[in-house]
Amino acid sequence: MSSTSHPAHHVAVARRRARQLHSFRSHLTVYAAVLVLLSVVDIAQGAGWWVGWVAFGWGIGVAAHAVSVARPTSRDEWIERKTEELLQRS
């Protein structure tokens, strides 16, 4: 199915959503790769477990990113939906 069979707004919303998902996937991949590398360095040093603090701090950022991507609608979508609802009432 081509994008020409959908209204332009829906295509724009779908593209924005796809970009958000791709951005989160990239963030999660980099987080995991860097933590593996830092864990190897931490184990090689043998002094403490400092990588846990990095994982915790950065993990908060990854979790916040996940929440922002997982929310059901964006602000613009909510405004559009509410506007249509209000117009139908009048």
N, CA, C and O atoms as a printed pandas DataFrame, in Angstrom:
     atom_number atom_name residue_name chain_id  residue_number  x_coord  y_coord  z_coord
0              1         N          MET        A               1    0.847   -1.177    0.000
1              2        CA          MET        A               1    0.000    0.000    0.000
2              3         C          MET        A               1    0.891    1.238    0.000
3              4         O          MET        A               1    1.788    1.355    0.834
4              5         N          SER        A               2    0.655    2.140   -0.908
5              6        CA          SER        A               2    1.494    3.335   -1.008
6              7         C          SER        A               2    0.995    4.428   -0.093
7              8         O          SER        A               2   -0.154    4.413    0.350
8              9         N          SER        A               3    1.873    5.380    0.185
9             10        CA          SER        A               3    1.515    6.481    1.061
10            11         C          SER        A               3    0.520    7.433    0.400
11            12         O          SER        A               3   -0.088    8.256    1.085
12            13         N          THR        A               4    0.341    7.337   -0.930
13            14        CA          THR        A               4   -0.594    8.222   -1.616
14            15         C          THR        A               4   -2.040    7.858   -1.326
15            16         O          THR        A               4   -2.928    8.671   -1.582
16            17         N          SER        A               5   -2.309    6.679   -0.807
17            18        CA          SER        A               5   -3.682    6.288   -0.512
18            19         C          SER        A               5   -4.126    6.746    0.872
19            20         O          SER        A               5   -5.258    6.477    1.273
20            21         N          HIS        A               6   -3.264    7.426    1.603
21            22        CA          HIS        A               6   -3.580    7.918    2.939
22            23         C          HIS        A               6   -3.497    9.438    2.957
23            24         O          HIS        A               6   -2.717   10.026    2.207
24            25         N          PRO        A               7   -4.300   10.082    3.813
25            26        CA          PRO        A               7   -4.186   11.544    3.933
26            27         C          PRO        A               7   -2.769   11.934    4.363
27            28         O          PRO        A               7   -2.098   11.204    5.093
28            29         N          ALA        A               8   -2.341   13.089    3.894
29            30        CA          ALA        A               8   -0.971   13.554    4.157
30            31         C          ALA        A               8   -0.664   13.617    5.646
31            32         O          ALA        A               8    0.444   13.285    6.068
32            33         N          HIS        A               9   -1.641   14.041    6.445
33            34        CA          HIS        A               9   -1.410   14.130    7.888
34            35         C          HIS        A               9   -1.105   12.761    8.490
35            36         O          HIS        A               9   -0.214   12.639    9.331
36            37         N          HIS        A              10   -1.833   11.739    8.067
37            38        CA          HIS        A              10   -1.615   10.399    8.607
38            39         C          HIS        A              10   -0.237    9.856    8.218
39            40         O          HIS        A              10    0.414    9.163    9.000
40            41         N          VAL        A              11    0.189   10.179    7.010
41            42        CA          VAL        A              11    1.524    9.776    6.562
42            43         C          VAL        A              11    2.582   10.475    7.413
43            44         O          VAL        A              11    3.563    9.855    7.825
44            45         N          ALA        A              12    2.382   11.765    7.675
45            46        CA          ALA        A              12    3.343   12.520    8.491
46            47         C          ALA        A              12    3.406   11.964    9.905
47            48         O          ALA        A              12    4.491   11.833   10.471
48            49         N          VAL        A              13    2.260   11.636   10.478
49            50        CA          VAL        A              13    2.222   11.066   11.831
50            51         C          VAL        A              13    2.926    9.711   11.853
51            52         O          VAL        A              13    3.692    9.425   12.772
52            53         N          ALA        A              14    2.673    8.885   10.857
53            54        CA          ALA        A              14    3.310    7.561   10.788
54            55         C          ALA        A              14    4.822    7.694   10.637
55            56         O          ALA        A              14    5.576    6.939   11.252
56            57         N          ARG        A              15    5.263    8.639    9.831
57            58        CA          ARG        A              15    6.706    8.843    9.654
58            59         C          ARG        A              15    7.352    9.327   10.944
59            60         O          ARG        A              15    8.436    8.876   11.315
60            61         N          ARG        A              16    6.671   10.259   11.630
61            62        CA          ARG        A              16    7.207   10.748   12.896
62            63         C          ARG        A              16    7.309    9.605   13.908
63            64         O          ARG        A              16    8.296    9.499   14.637
64            65         N          ARG        A              17    6.298    8.762   13.946
65            66        CA          ARG        A              17    6.302    7.615   14.871
66            67         C          ARG        A              17    7.433    6.650   14.519
67            68         O          ARG        A              17    8.119    6.145   15.408
68            69         N          ALA        A              18    7.626    6.395   13.227
69            70        CA          ALA        A              18    8.704    5.507   12.790
70            71         C          ALA        A              18   10.065    6.077   13.183
71            72         O          ALA        A              18   10.954    5.334   13.599
72            73         N          ARG        A              19   10.231    7.408   13.050
73            74        CA          ARG        A              19   11.491    8.045   13.464
74            75         C          ARG        A              19   11.714    7.907   14.965
75            76         O          ARG        A              19   12.831    7.644   15.411
76            77         N          GLN        A              20   10.639    8.086   15.749
77            78        CA          GLN        A              20   10.752    7.944   17.199
78            79         C          GLN        A              20   11.180    6.523   17.577
79            80         O          GLN        A              20   12.056    6.335   18.421
80            81         N          LEU        A              21   10.562    5.537   16.951
81            82        CA          LEU        A              21   10.900    4.144   17.247
82            83         C          LEU        A              21   12.336    3.825   16.841
83            84         O          LEU        A              21   13.055    3.138   17.566
84            85         N          HIS        A              22   12.744    4.323   15.691
85            86        CA          HIS        A              22   14.118    4.093   15.236
86            87         C          HIS        A              22   15.117    4.751   16.178
87            88         O          HIS        A              22   16.152    4.167   16.501
88            89         N          SER        A              23   14.807    5.961   16.616
89            90        CA          SER        A              23   15.684    6.672   17.542
90            91         C          SER        A              23   15.829    5.901   18.854
91            92         O          SER        A              23   16.933    5.772   19.382
92            93         N          PHE        A              24   14.716    5.391   19.378
93            94        CA          PHE        A              24   14.791    4.620   20.620
94            95         C          PHE        A              24   15.577    3.333   20.422
95            96         O          PHE        A              24   16.390    2.964   21.269
96            97         N          ARG        A              25   15.343    2.656   19.322
97            98        CA          ARG        A              25   16.076    1.414   19.039
98            99         C          ARG        A              25   17.580    1.678   18.968
99           100         O          ARG        A              25   18.377    0.902   19.496
100          101         N          SER        A              26   17.962    2.773   18.316
101          102        CA          SER        A              26   19.383    3.137   18.237
102          103         C          SER        A              26   19.943    3.453   19.620
103          104         O          SER        A              26   21.047    3.023   19.955
104          105         N          HIS        A              27   19.185    4.205   20.427
105          106        CA          HIS        A              27   19.612    4.562   21.774
106          107         C          HIS        A              27   19.823    3.298   22.614
107          108         O          HIS        A              27   20.828    3.177   23.315
108          109         N          LEU        A              28   18.890    2.374   22.543
109          110        CA          LEU        A              28   18.995    1.139   23.306
110          111         C          LEU        A              28   20.182    0.288   22.856
111          112         O          LEU        A              28   20.868   -0.311   23.683
112          113         N          THR        A              29   20.419    0.237   21.560
113          114        CA          THR        A              29   21.555   -0.528   21.033
114          115         C          THR        A              29   22.881    0.056   21.503
115          116         O          THR        A              29   23.770   -0.681   21.929
116          117         N          VAL        A              30   23.017    1.374   21.427
117          118        CA          VAL        A              30   24.252    2.023   21.879
118          119         C          VAL        A              30   24.431    1.823   23.380
119          120         O          VAL        A              30   25.539    1.548   23.841
120          121         N          TYR        A              31   23.354    1.958   24.141
121          122        CA          TYR        A              31   23.396    1.733   25.595
122          123         C          TYR        A              31   23.933    0.330   25.904
123          124         O          TYR        A              31   24.836    0.174   26.726
124          125         N          ALA        A              32   23.382   -0.666   25.254
125          126        CA          ALA        A              32   23.806   -2.045   25.508
126          127         C          ALA        A              32   25.260   -2.273   25.100
127          128         O          ALA        A              32   26.021   -2.893   25.842
128          129         N          ALA        A              33   25.647   -1.777   23.932
129          130        CA          ALA        A              33   27.011   -1.980   23.452
130          131         C          ALA        A              33   28.036   -1.295   24.358
131          132         O          ALA        A              33   29.068   -1.878   24.688
132          133         N          VAL        A              34   27.749   -0.069   24.751
133          134        CA          VAL        A              34   28.676    0.663   25.613
134          135         C          VAL        A              34   28.764   -0.008   26.981
135          136         O          VAL        A              34   29.849   -0.104   27.554
136          137         N          LEU        A              35   27.639   -0.468   27.504
137          138        CA          LEU        A              35   27.688   -1.134   28.812
138          139         C          LEU        A              35   28.471   -2.439   28.766
139          140         O          LEU        A              35   29.163   -2.777   29.726
140          141         N          VAL        A              36   28.373   -3.164   27.679
141          142        CA          VAL        A              36   29.182   -4.386   27.551
142          143         C          VAL        A              36   30.665   -4.009   27.571
143          144         O          VAL        A              36   31.457   -4.622   28.287
144          145         N          LEU        A              37   31.034   -3.004   26.788
145          146        CA          LEU        A              37   32.428   -2.564   26.743
146          147         C          LEU        A              37   32.897   -2.064   28.111
147          148         O          LEU        A              37   33.982   -2.428   28.563
148          149         N          LEU        A              38   32.098   -1.244   28.763
149          150        CA          LEU        A              38   32.471   -0.724   30.080
150          151         C          LEU        A              38   32.534   -1.837   31.129
151          152         O          LEU        A              38   33.356   -1.787   32.043
152          153         N          SER        A              39   31.670   -2.830   30.994
153          154        CA          SER        A              39   31.717   -3.962   31.925
154          155         C          SER        A              39   33.018   -4.733   31.790
155          156         O          SER        A              39   33.599   -5.160   32.788
156          157         N          VAL        A              40   33.471   -4.910   30.568
157          158        CA          VAL        A              40   34.751   -5.590   30.339
158          159         C          VAL        A              40   35.887   -4.792   30.984
159          160         O          VAL        A              40   36.758   -5.367   31.636
160          161         N          VAL        A              41   35.879   -3.477   30.803
161          162        CA          VAL        A              41   36.901   -2.620   31.403
162          163         C          VAL        A              41   36.816   -2.702   32.923
163          164         O          VAL        A              41   37.839   -2.811   33.599
164          165         N          ASP        A              42   35.606   -2.649   33.456
165          166        CA          ASP        A              42   35.408   -2.698   34.902
166          167         C          ASP        A              42   35.901   -4.024   35.480
167          168         O          ASP        A              42   36.550   -4.041   36.526
168          169         N          ILE        A              43   35.600   -5.117   34.815
169          170        CA          ILE        A              43   36.050   -6.430   35.289
170          171         C          ILE        A              43   37.572   -6.530   35.218
171          172         O          ILE        A              43   38.205   -7.086   36.116
172          173         N          ALA        A              44   38.159   -5.988   34.142
173          174        CA          ALA        A              44   39.613   -6.025   33.987
174          175         C          ALA        A              44   40.314   -5.209   35.073
175          176         O          ALA        A              44   41.405   -5.572   35.513
176          177         N          GLN        A              45   39.697   -4.120   35.503
177          178        CA          GLN        A              45   40.294   -3.305   36.558
178          179         C          GLN        A              45   40.181   -3.990   37.911
179          180         O          GLN        A              45   41.080   -3.886   38.745
180          181         N          GLY        A              46   39.085   -4.684   38.120
181          182        CA          GLY        A              46   38.896   -5.423   39.358
182          183         C          GLY        A              46   38.656   -4.587   40.600
183          184         O          GLY        A              46   38.612   -5.141   41.699
184          185         N          ALA        A              47   38.502   -3.305   40.478
185          186        CA          ALA        A              47   38.308   -2.450   41.655
186          187         C          ALA        A              47   36.881   -1.909   41.682
187          188         O          ALA        A              47   36.566   -0.922   41.018
188          189         N          GLY        A              48   36.037   -2.560   42.448
189          190        CA          GLY        A              48   34.660   -2.082   42.576
190          191         C          GLY        A              48   33.790   -2.454   41.395
191          192         O          GLY        A              48   34.164   -3.254   40.537
192          193         N          TRP        A              49   32.639   -1.858   41.382
193          194        CA          TRP        A              49   31.669   -2.124   40.322
194          195         C          TRP        A              49   31.082   -0.792   39.872
195          196         O          TRP        A              49   29.871   -0.588   39.950
196          197         N          TRP        A              50   31.932    0.112   39.403
197          198        CA          TRP        A              50   31.507    1.444   39.008
198          199         C          TRP        A              50   30.598    1.443   37.801
199          200         O          TRP        A              50   29.815    2.377   37.629
200          201         N          VAL        A              51   30.673    0.430   36.962
201          202        CA          VAL        A              51   29.844    0.385   35.763
202          203         C          VAL        A              51   28.351    0.349   36.119
203          204         O          VAL        A              51   27.504    0.752   35.322
204          205         N          GLY        A              52   28.048   -0.134   37.317
205          206        CA          GLY        A              52   26.654   -0.148   37.763
206          207         C          GLY        A              52   26.067    1.255   37.854
207          208         O          GLY        A              52   24.891    1.459   37.555
208          209         N          TRP        A              53   26.890    2.227   38.271
209          210        CA          TRP        A              53   26.416    3.612   38.344
210          211         C          TRP        A              53   26.151    4.179   36.958
211          212         O          TRP        A              53   25.193    4.924   36.751
212          213         N          VAL        A              54   27.005    3.820   36.018
213          214        CA          VAL        A              54   26.803    4.264   34.631
214          215         C          VAL        A              54   25.512    3.644   34.087
215          216         O          VAL        A              54   24.696    4.329   33.470
216          217         N          ALA        A              55   25.341    2.356   34.320
217          218        CA          ALA        A              55   24.138    1.664   33.848
218          219         C          ALA        A              55   22.885    2.268   34.469
219          220         O          ALA        A              55   21.876    2.448   33.787
220          221         N          PHE        A              56   22.947    2.581   35.759
221          222        CA          PHE        A              56   21.804    3.160   36.450
222          223         C          PHE        A              56   21.463    4.547   35.903
223          224         O          PHE        A              56   20.315    4.817   35.551
224          225         N          GLY        A              57   22.464    5.417   35.835
225          226        CA          GLY        A              57   22.229    6.785   35.368
226          227         C          GLY        A              57   21.743    6.849   33.937
227          228         O          GLY        A              57   20.757    7.522   33.633
228          229         N          TRP        A              58   22.439    6.148   33.059
229          230        CA          TRP        A              58   22.060    6.150   31.653
230          231         C          TRP        A              58   20.749    5.386   31.471
231          232         O          TRP        A              58   19.949    5.717   30.596
232          233         N          GLY        A              59   20.534    4.367   32.298
233          234        CA          GLY        A              59   19.289    3.595   32.232
234          235         C          GLY        A              59   18.071    4.457   32.501
235          236         O          GLY        A              59   17.010    4.235   31.918
236          237         N          ILE        A              60   18.217    5.441   33.380
237          238        CA          ILE        A              60   17.111    6.377   33.625
238          239         C          ILE        A              60   16.782    7.124   32.328
239          240         O          ILE        A              60   15.614    7.308   31.984
240          241         N          GLY        A              61   17.806    7.541   31.632
241          242        CA          GLY        A              61   17.592    8.227   30.352
242          243         C          GLY        A              61   16.946    7.331   29.314
243          244         O          GLY        A              61   16.063    7.768   28.576
244          245         N          VAL        A              62   17.380    6.076   29.252
245          246        CA          VAL        A              62   16.787    5.119   28.308
246          247         C          VAL        A              62   15.321    4.864   28.673
247          248         O          VAL        A              62   14.461    4.789   27.796
248          249         N          ALA        A              63   15.048    4.734   29.960
249          250        CA          ALA        A              63   13.665    4.512   30.408
250          251         C          ALA        A              63   12.785    5.718   30.063
251          252         O          ALA        A              63   11.649    5.549   29.617
252          253         N          ALA        A              64   13.296    6.917   30.263
253          254        CA          ALA        A              64   12.531    8.119   29.914
254          255         C          ALA        A              64   12.273    8.172   28.410
255          256         O          ALA        A              64   11.191    8.566   27.978
256          257         N          HIS        A              65   13.257    7.779   27.623
257          258        CA          HIS        A              65   13.091    7.740   26.171
258          259         C          HIS        A              65   12.013    6.720   25.806
259          260         O          HIS        A              65   11.173    6.981   24.945
260          261         N          ALA        A              66   12.038    5.560   26.462
261          262        CA          ALA        A              66   11.035    4.526   26.197
262          263         C          ALA        A              66    9.629    5.029   26.516
263          264         O          ALA        A              66    8.692    4.793   25.754
264          265         N          VAL        A              67    9.488    5.714   27.632
265          266        CA          VAL        A              67    8.175    6.245   28.022
266          267         C          VAL        A              67    7.705    7.273   26.991
267          268         O          VAL        A              67    6.532    7.286   26.617
268          269         N          SER        A              68    8.613    8.130   26.534
269          270        CA          SER        A              68    8.215    9.146   25.557
270          271         C          SER        A              68    7.789    8.525   24.230
271          272         O          SER        A              68    6.924    9.068   23.542
272          273         N          VAL        A              69    8.382    7.405   23.870
273          274        CA          VAL        A              69    8.024    6.725   22.623
274          275         C          VAL        A              69    6.756    5.887   22.803
275          276         O          VAL        A              69    5.955    5.766   21.876
276          277         N          ALA        A              70    6.576    5.319   23.978
277          278        CA          ALA        A              70    5.464    4.405   24.208
278          279         C          ALA        A              70    4.141    5.103   24.497
279          280         O          ALA        A              70    3.086    4.471   24.437
280          281         N          ARG        A              71    4.182    6.388   24.807
281          282        CA          ARG        A              71    2.918    7.065   25.128
282          283         C          ARG        A              71    1.978    6.952   23.921
283          284         O          ARG        A              71    2.422    6.981   22.773
284          285         N          PRO        A              72    0.689    6.824   24.194
285          286        CA          PRO        A              72   -0.242    6.519   23.114
286          287         C          PRO        A              72   -0.360    7.590   22.038
287          288         O          PRO        A              72   -0.525    7.255   20.865
288          289         N          THR        A              73   -0.282    8.855   22.398
289          290        CA          THR        A              73   -0.406    9.904   21.391
290          291         C          THR        A              73    0.520   11.058   21.720
291          292         O          THR        A              73    0.902   11.269   22.870
292          293         N          SER        A              74    0.862   11.782   20.702
293          294        CA          SER        A              74    1.670   12.977   20.921
294          295         C          SER        A              74    0.747   14.149   21.230
295          296         O          SER        A              74   -0.470   14.053   21.072
296          297         N          ARG        A              75    1.320   15.223   21.656
297          298        CA          ARG        A              75    0.560   16.434   21.971
298          299         C          ARG        A              75   -0.220   16.911   20.752
299          300         O          ARG        A              75   -1.399   17.247   20.865
300          301         N          ASP        A              76    0.430   16.943   19.580
301          302        CA          ASP        A              76   -0.235   17.408   18.358
302          303         C          ASP        A              76   -1.414   16.522   17.992
303          304         O          ASP        A              76   -2.459   17.022   17.575
304          305         N          GLU        A              77   -1.257   15.201   18.145
305          306        CA          GLU        A              77   -2.362   14.285   17.838
306          307         C          GLU        A              77   -3.524   14.514   18.795
307          308         O          GLU        A              77   -4.685   14.492   18.384
308          309         N          TRP        A              78   -3.214   14.733   20.069
309          310        CA          TRP        A              78   -4.263   14.972   21.060
310          311         C          TRP        A              78   -5.017   16.257   20.721
311          312         O          TRP        A              78   -6.246   16.291   20.768
312          313         N          ILE        A              79   -4.278   17.310   20.381
313          314        CA          ILE        A              79   -4.907   18.586   20.037
314          315         C          ILE        A              79   -5.810   18.428   18.821
315          316         O          ILE        A              79   -6.928   18.943   18.805
316          317         N          GLU        A              80   -5.334   17.725   17.810
317          318        CA          GLU        A              80   -6.154   17.515   16.609
318          319         C          GLU        A              80   -7.416   16.721   16.939
319          320         O          GLU        A              80   -8.508   17.076   16.496
320          321         N          ARG        A              81   -7.271   15.664   17.702
321          322        CA          ARG        A              81   -8.419   14.831   18.069
322          323         C          ARG        A              81   -9.423   15.632   18.898
323          324         O          ARG        A              81  -10.630   15.539   18.672
324          325         N          LYS        A              82   -8.930   16.416   19.853
325          326        CA          LYS        A              82   -9.815   17.230   20.696
326          327         C          LYS        A              82  -10.505   18.311   19.865
327          328         O          LYS        A              82  -11.680   18.598   20.091
328          329         N          THR        A              83   -9.803   18.910   18.915
329          330        CA          THR        A              83  -10.394   19.921   18.051
330          331         C          THR        A              83  -11.538   19.329   17.228
331          332         O          THR        A              83  -12.606   19.931   17.124
332          333         N          GLU        A              84  -11.312   18.146   16.641
333          334        CA          GLU        A              84  -12.371   17.486   15.882
334          335         C          GLU        A              84  -13.572   17.170   16.777
335          336         O          GLU        A              84  -14.720   17.335   16.365
336          337         N          GLU        A              85  -13.303   16.721   17.988
337          338        CA          GLU        A              85  -14.384   16.408   18.944
338          339         C          GLU        A              85  -15.195   17.664   19.245
339          340         O          GLU        A              85  -16.425   17.622   19.239
340          341         N          LEU        A              86  -14.523   18.767   19.505
341          342        CA          LEU        A              86  -15.218   20.014   19.827
342          343         C          LEU        A              86  -16.001   20.559   18.627
343          344         O          LEU        A              86  -17.090   21.109   18.790
344          345         N          LEU        A              87  -15.445   20.404   17.431
345          346        CA          LEU        A              87  -16.151   20.858   16.237
346          347         C          LEU        A              87  -17.417   20.043   15.992
347          348         O          LEU        A              87  -18.416   20.583   15.516
348          349         N          GLN        A              88  -17.387   18.761   16.309
349          350        CA          GLN        A              88  -18.563   17.917   16.124
350          351         C          GLN        A              88  -19.675   18.284   17.095
351          352         O          GLN        A              88  -20.850   18.102   16.776
352          353         N          ARG        A              89  -19.338   18.789   18.257
353          354        CA          ARG        A              89  -20.332   19.199   19.257
354          355         C          ARG        A              89  -21.086   20.452   18.843
355          356         O          ARG        A              89  -22.244   20.642   19.217
356          357         N          SER        A              90  -20.418   21.316   18.059
357          358        CA          SER        A              90  -21.049   22.599   17.727
358          359         C          SER        A              90  -21.935   22.511   16.509
359          360         O          SER        A              90  -22.534   23.508   16.108
